[in-house]
Amino acid sequence: MQQIFNFLIRNKNNILFLLLFGLSLFLTIQSHSFHKSKFISSANFITGGIYKKANSIQSYFYLEEYNERLLEENNLLRNKLSNIPDTLFNDTFIDSTVYEGIYEFRTARVINNNYSKVDNYITLDKGRKDNIIPESGVVTSQGIVGIIDNASKNYSRVISILNSDSKINAQLKKTNHFGSLVWNGKDPNIVQLTDVPRLAPIKKGDTIITGGKSLIFPRGIPVGNIVGFELDENGSYYTIDIKLFNDMTNIGHVYVIVNKDRKEIKELEEIDD
């Protein structure tokens, strides 16, 4: 305490000067509107910068929550559009596809993703309590991912398109020539479309989409672009290499496609069995 007192005594002139300077600055700001406005502007600039930085930090910590909200909003919009005849989706997802109102989209998050094996699976954080059921298609905003083969109460498993058991109907976007989408177990970025007749007009860069000839995927979901093709030994059918639109090594959120009329259609088809 004595040291502080001695310091004040030694520096009383400097302290008095600072007090007088502060008082004069305050009176100047209060009595001159120009100086006052400049001071307020400077203060606002400083506090505004602090608030902006604080908001950026807060936004970072809530980024996952914001992404979840955005995904749900996109999903709601996608469901509404799917019930409007002649709905046109942009080129990054569905182009000129009509869903005829029988499909619903449900959101899910990937919690495990295999892509380095011959038979790869993906695990989602949604299950039967979220109305996720087997034999439902799984896609992202970029294209096809796989098909759900099993679901528990809280989780579901997807047979990735990077799986030797995966076999999905797909076709050339510019024609109605179709085949089976499979994977040869090599490059996770390349899958194969087999059994495409040699009469099909094929060239590199052509787009492949889902064919819609099953109860799982509607027609028109993007798969990828043709990067190569060859005829079989008999010269009758093509095997086409397709570079996927999806990066199967980097999948976070997905949409699960549920066919609302699936049960009714299957019961009808099994009447004669």
Stockholm file with secondary structure:
# STOCKHOLM 1.0

chainA/1-273         MQQIFNFLIRNKNNILFLLLFGLSLFLTIQSHSFHKSKFISSANFITGGIYKKANSIQSYFYLEEYNERLLEENNLLRNKLSNIPDTLFNDTFIDSTVYEGIYEFRTARVINNNYSKVDNYITLDKGRKDNIIPESGVVTSQGIVGIIDNASKNYSRVISILNSDSKINAQLKKTNHFGSLVWNGKDPNIVQLTDVPRLAPIKKGDTIITGGKSLIFPRGIPVGNIVGFELDENGSYYTIDIKLFNDMTNIGHVYVIVNKDRKEIKELEEIDD
#=GR chainA/1-273 SS CHHHHHHHHHTHHHHHHHHHHHHHHHHHHHHCHHHHHHHHHHHHHHHHHHHHHHHHHHHHHTHHHHHHHHHHHHHHHHHHHHTSTTCCCCTTSCSSCCCTTCEEEEEEEEEEECCSSSEEEEEESCCGGGTCCSSCEEECSSSEEEEEEEECSSCEEEEEEEETTCCEEEEETTSSCEEEEECCSSCTTEEEEEEEETTSCCCTTCEEEECCCSSSSCTTCEEEEEEEEEECTTSSEEEEEEEESSCTTSCCEEEEEEETTHHHHHHHHTTTC
#=GC SS_cons         CHHHHHHHHHTHHHHHHHHHHHHHHHHHHHHCHHHHHHHHHHHHHHHHHHHHHHHHHHHHHTHHHHHHHHHHHHHHHHHHHHTSTTCCCCTTSCSSCCCTTCEEEEEEEEEEECCSSSEEEEEESCCGGGTCCSSCEEECSSSEEEEEEEECSSCEEEEEEEETTCCEEEEETTSSCEEEEECCSSCTTEEEEEEEETTSCCCTTCEEEECCCSSSSCTTCEEEEEEEEEECTTSSEEEEEEEESSCTTSCCEEEEEEETTHHHHHHHHTTTC
//
